[in-house]
Amino acid sequence: MLTHSYQFLSFLNILLGFTMLVLGAIEWQKRKKTSAWLLLLVALFSWFVGIYRMTI
């Protein structure tokens, strides 16, 4: 952000989505369904934003 280069921001958003997906799977195995669903929704939203920003 200091250099005003937002070139890799979309890729970081997609990586954040993968991280949230893994955390959601871990929570699902711990039988914490509510937090697992929330993490999965955040992962989907993060992927949507990342892919959307790549196409603009």
C-alpha positions in Angstrom: 0.0 0.0 0.0 2.9 2.3 0.5 3.9 1.9 -3.1 0.3 2.1 -4.4 0.8 -1.2 -6.2 -2.2 -3.4 -5.8 -1.0 -6.0 -8.3 -1.0 -9.0 -5.9 -4.0 -8.1 -3.8 -6.3 -10.4 -5.8 -4.0 -13.3 -5.3 -3.7 -12.6 -1.6 -7.5 -12.6 -1.4 -7.7 -16.0 -3.0 -5.0 -17.3 -0.6 -7.0 -15.9 2.3 -10.0 -17.9 1.0 -8.0 -21.1 1.0 -6.8 -20.4 4.5 -10.4 -19.9 5.7 -11.4 -23.1 3.9 -8.8 -25.1 5.8 -9.8 -23.5 9.1 -13.4 -24.3 8.3 -12.5 -27.9 7.7 -10.7 -28.1 11.0 -13.6 -26.6 12.9 -16.0 -29.0 11.1 -13.9 -31.9 12.4 -14.1 -30.4 15.9 -17.9 -30.5 15.6 -18.2 -26.8 15.7 -20.7 -26.5 12.9 -21.6 -22.8 13.3 -18.1 -21.4 13.1 -17.3 -23.9 10.3 -20.1 -22.6 8.2 -19.1 -19.0 8.9 -15.5 -19.7 7.8 -16.7 -21.4 4.6 -18.9 -18.4 3.8 -16.0 -16.1 4.3 -13.9 -18.3 2.1 -16.5 -18.1 -0.7 -16.8 -14.4 -0.4 -13.0 -13.9 -0.4 -12.8 -16.0 -3.6 -15.6 -14.1 -5.2 -13.9 -10.8 -4.4 -10.5 -12.0 -5.6 -11.7 -13.4 -8.9 -13.9 -10.3 -9.4 -10.9 -8.0 -8.9 -8.8 -10.1 -11.3 -11.4 -9.6 -14.1 -11.6 -5.8 -13.7 
